[in-house]
Structures are given as structure tokens and as C-alpha cells.
Amino acid sequence: MSDSKESCLVCRCEELTEDEIRQAIREGCTTLTAIKRRTRAGMGLCQGRTCQRLILAILAQETGQDVAELVPDTSRFPVRPIRAELVGDLRDGEDS
């Protein structure tokens, strides 16, 4: 964490600060996916919907790239939580 000021919280779900994201980038994480793997940023309840743009902005600033050049992370299913009964009974198609 920075000595001059308190670091801002970037990923609320995983409680990651801006300094932790910047440190991961300085240690070689040059993509959103690499940052996610190193820090768990974007792996919380919101699945990056809250922090992804902030992380991309930090990544662009640290690497000197334009935000538009950076590739956003891919969404994983389910994109939003759903109730189990909406999926249905998985045993319906089995021959047992």
C-alpha cells in the first residue's frame, strides 16, 4: 500500500486495492485475465461487472496502452445467478 495515501478499493467483492492491482501489473500481468488469475479480481459475486472497467483503466495507465486496445475478460456462465429450478431436473434425460 502507498505510504502517502490510503489505496482505493477497486474490487469490492475480493477486497482488492488499486495498489494490489498495480503491483500485479508490475510483476508481469499484462492482461485482464492474468490480473484475474493472480489476484482474483473479478471473481467475486459481481463477476467483474463492478470492477472490470476500473481494472482496465489501471492496466492501460500502467502499460501505456489505450483502454480501447485492451481485451475485456470473457463472461462465464451463468452470467447472472439463476434459481436451480429454472435449470430443470438433470435426471430427465437419463435411462436409469
C-alpha positions in Angstrom: 0.0 0.0 0.0 1.2 3.5 -0.7 2.8 5.4 2.2 1.4 8.8 1.1 -2.3 7.9 1.0 -4.7 5.0 1.5 -5.1 2.9 -1.6 -8.6 2.9 -3.2 -10.6 -0.3 -3.1 -11.1 -1.5 -6.8 -12.6 -4.9 -6.4 -15.1 -4.8 -3.6 -16.1 -8.5 -3.8 -12.5 -9.7 -3.4 -11.4 -6.6 -1.4 -8.5 -5.7 -3.7 -6.9 -2.3 -3.7 -5.6 -0.2 -6.6 -2.1 -0.8 -5.2 -2.5 -4.6 -5.4 -3.7 -4.4 -9.0 -0.8 -2.1 -9.9 1.7 -4.5 -8.2 0.3 -7.4 -10.2 0.8 -5.5 -13.4 4.4 -4.5 -12.4 5.0 -8.2 -11.7 4.1 -9.1 -15.3 0.3 -9.4 -15.5 -0.4 -7.5 -18.8 -3.9 -8.7 -19.5 -7.1 -8.6 -17.6 -7.2 -12.4 -17.5 -3.6 -12.5 -16.0 -4.6 -10.0 -13.3 -7.7 -12.0 -12.5 -5.6 -15.2 -12.1 -3.0 -13.5 -9.9 -5.3 -11.5 -7.7 -8.8 -13.0 -8.0 -10.1 -9.6 -9.2 -13.4 -10.0 -10.9 -14.0 -13.5 -9.4 -16.4 -12.3 -6.7 -20.2 -12.2 -6.6 -20.4 -9.5 -9.3 -18.1 -11.5 -11.7 -16.3 -8.2 -12.6 -19.4 -6.2 -13.6 -18.3 -3.6 -11.0 -14.5 -3.6 -11.2 -13.6 -4.6 -14.7 -13.7 -1.1 -16.2 -11.6 0.2 -13.3 -9.0 -2.6 -13.7 -8.8 -2.0 -17.5 -8.2 1.8 -16.8 -5.4 1.0 -14.4 -3.9 -1.6 -16.8 -4.0 1.0 -19.6 -2.3 3.6 -17.4 0.4 1.2 -16.2 1.2 -0.2 -19.7 0.7 3.0 -21.7 -1.9 1.4 -23.9 -5.3 2.8 -24.9 -8.2 1.3 -23.0 -9.9 0.6 -26.3 -6.9 -1.7 -27.3 -7.3 -3.9 -24.2 -9.4 -7.1 -24.4 -12.1 -7.4 -21.8 -12.4 -10.7 -20.0 -14.9 -13.3 -21.3 -18.1 -13.9 -19.4 -18.6 -17.2 -17.8 -21.9 -19.0 -17.4 -24.1 -18.3 -15.6 -23.6 -14.6 -16.3 -26.2 -13.9 -13.6 -27.2 -16.2 -10.8 -30.4 -18.2 -11.6 -32.6 -20.3 -9.4 -31.9 -24.1 -9.6 -35.5 -24.9 -10.5 -35.1 -22.9 -13.8 -32.4 -25.3 -14.9 -34.7 -28.3 -14.5 -34.2 -31.8 -13.4 -31.0 -33.1 -14.8 -32.2 -36.7 -14.5 -35.0 -36.3 -17.1 -32.8 -37.4 -20.0 -31.2 -40.4 -18.3 -32.1 -44.1 -19.0 -32.0 -45.4 -15.5 
